[in-house]
Amino acid sequence: MNIPKELKYTEEHEWIRIDGNTATIGITDFAQGELGDIVYIDIDSIGNELDGNEIFGTVEAVKTVSDLFMPIKGKVLEINSDIESTPEIVNEDPYGKGWIIKIEIHEDQDISNLLSDEEYRNMIDN
């Protein structure tokens, strides 16, 4: 199971890479494995400011649909255009080419509720 140390994680299986006041968000390797073959990703929150735990879109796999939750409060700046035509890249490279959105982090955002790689690994192992 690939769980990069430099990322933070949520209990809903999203990952977040923070770089200054912006962040890149996607779903974890564990999540894509549980979902199976991803066939469609619907993001309709571009330009929206969303609170942590608000839904920013959905992932549709062959057998299920799953909501995507914001790890922290922020404004959705960009959607990965590659996932619109080839959503399977989320299965193939969830931490790289399969990223889902980029956000501008709200200035007073507290990230202490995010999980470290070890905390996330313990959560999915139990």
N, C-alpha and C positions, 0 to 999 in steps of 0.2 A: 504494500500500500504506500503510495507516494504522498507524503505530507511535508512539504517544504518548511524548513525552520524559520525562514525570513517572513512568512506570512502570518496573519492572524485569522481566526476561524470563528464561526458561529455554531450554536447548537442546531441550527437549521441546515447546516452543511454548505454554507457559503464561505468563500475565502476572500480576504481583502489585503491588498498590497498598498500601503500608505507611502506617498512620496510628497512631502511638504503638505500643501493644502488640497491635494488631489488624491484620489484613490482609484484603483482598478479592482473590480469585483467579478467573481465567477463562482462556479460550483466546484466542490472538491472531487477528487478522484473517487473517493468512497461514494459520493452522491451519484456521479455519472454511472458508476458500476451498478448501483442499486436500481437506477432508472432503466438501464438497458439502452438500446439503440435510440438516440435522440433524433426526432424527425422534424421538429419545429420549435422555435423559440419566439415567443411573443412579448415584445417590450413596447409598451405604449406610454412610458413615463418620461420621455426626453423633455428636458426643460423644467420638469417638476421638482420641487423641493419636498423631500419625503423624510419622515422620522424613521429612526431605527425600528426595525421589525415591521415596517409597512411593506406591502407587496409592491414590487416594481415590475413584475412580469410573470410569465409562466414558461415552463419547459414541458414540451409534449414528447413523450417517448411512445414506442409502439403500443405499450399496454397501459400507460397511465399519464396523467397530467399533474404537475407539481408546481406550486407557487414558488416564486423567488422573493426573498425577503431582504430588505436593506439592512446591512450590518450596523450602520451608524446613520445619523442624520446628515443629509447632503442633497445637493442639486444634481440631477442626472444631466451630464454634459454630452456624453457620446455613447453610442451603441456600436458594438463591433459589427461592422457591415458584413464581414465574412460569414458570420453565423446565420445570416438571413438566407444565403444561397447554399451554404454547406454546414448545417447545424451539427453534423457528425464530428466536426473538429472539436467540439466540447468533449466527446467521448475519447478522441484520439490524443488531445493535448489540453486538458482542462486548466492547467496553470500557465500556459503560454498562449498559443494562437486561439485557444478556445475561451479567452476572457469574454465577459458579457457586456458590462458597462463600465464607464468611467464617471466619477462624480467629483464635484467640488465639495469638500468637507465643510460643514457648518462650523463657524469660528469657535463656538464654545462646546464643541463635541467632546465627550468623555469616552475614551476607548477602553476603559478598564474592564468592561463587561465582555470584551472579546477574549477568545481562548488562544493560548499559546499552542504550538504544535504538539507538545506533550499532553496538555489538557485535552486537546481534541482527540488525540490517539487514545487516551484513557477512556474518553466518552464512547467512542465507537467500538472499543474492545469490550465494553461492559454491557 
